[in-house]
Amino acid sequence: METPRQRVHAALRRKPADRLPVFMWFHPDTSRKLSELLEVPAEQVGEAMGNDVLQTWVNNNYAMEGIVHERDGEGHRDFWGIRWEKLGAFNQPAEFPLAGASERAVLGYRFPNDKIEFLLGRMKPLIRRGGEYFLGCDVSPCAFEMYWRLRGLEEALTDIAARPQLAGAMLKRCAGFARVLAERACRELPLDWLWTGDDVAGQNGMILSPEAWRELIKPLLADIFAVGKQAGLWVAFHCCGALRPIIPDLVEIGLDVLNPIQAGCPGMEPAELKREFGDRLSFMGGVDTQELLPFGSEAQVREAIAKLIRIMTEGGGGYILAASHTIPPETPERNIFAMYDVAGISRQEIFDRAADLRRAAHDARAVGADGSVRASGGREGNGLEGDTEGAVRQSGGREGPAV
């Protein structure tokens, strides 16, 4: 039986595997429902459901997704000076530290280099899991997305149009911070891939023109990709929306895996992408979370997922099954389990894995502070020991440190 790590490696090498590798994100409310159903903590739902990848955020996405608040309007100020507030299920930027700032103040901004040890330390719980899972480190957002979080989207776009020297200097600094994190992670951690990302597209097209992106962003991403490539790792890149115009550029600078493939956006039809780039690029995503999963029948889900898998694995694979966004809470339970079943993960397997996680947690609690075992509870499982905050959080979990 292949381990999760072996499954993902086989898929990326376009080799046969015992089943398709999977890496799903769940809306926090979906995760809570599955947590109750499976009787495991919310942060272990992804593992119980069969995720093959473990990774966490070591850049600013930690502040967005890794710190969770209970009520709308609650928030925190992160290491970068950005104020986040809970709106719905997710944190959204509410105050931008460089909004309205002079050019001198913008250029004088200091990145949180003194927090790098803490940020990289969030990988420690994953590393303690050993080599069973495919291990990733997320250094996104890499350039444009980081800059607009500091400046505000409107001012960031204005800078690019009217103050290109200022924008160029700050984009380089944003990318430089991500590159430092990538260099440290690739040098010090037993990674399988370097996860990068920079949302530069919307539902209907690019936020930046392709020409501006090629001039300002592409060289910066190339430098970050090169860090992973030089370490002998696969490089993955996340960008939502209609990024079709720049996919050839991403391939050119060394991209291996593209996520999340929002099929409803112009130019992002999975079959077309597979046909054009399948010999040079692996894909992760493509499962529709806007219509299919929440509103389709079980039969429609089974048919669509089977078709997607067939298209994306034709000619040798290079595919990890994943959703185009978090699986929304209105998704019927039957549709979630139907999707997994088509991928080769039965409902019974999921419940058995959840039982293993509960057993492992029981065994861990039975170990005294001196390390002596007080009680026995079956075979050793895969439960997290100590801080679980390093794992990819399907619902977020407890609030992180005050920043």
Secondary structure, 3 states (H helix, E strand, C coil): CCCHHHHHHHHHCCCCCCCCCECCCECHHHHHHHHHHHCCCHHHHHHHHCCCEEEEECCCHHHHHHCCCCCCCCEEECCCCCEEEEECCEEEEEECCCCCCCHHHHHCCCCCHHHHHHHHHCCHHHHCCCCCCEEEEECCCCCHHHHHHHHCHHHHHHHHHHCHHHHHHHHHHHHHHHHHHHHHHHHHCCCCEEEEECCCECCCCECCCHHHHHHHCHHHHHHHHHHHHHCCCEEEEECCCCCHHHHHHHHHCCCCEEECCCCCCCCCCHHHHHHHHCCCCEEECCECCCCHHHHCCHHHHHHHHHHHHHHHHCCCCCEEECECCCECCCCCHHHHHHHHHHCCCCHHHHHHHHHHHHHHHHHHHCECCCCCECCCCCCCCCCCCCCCCCCCCCCCCCCCCCC
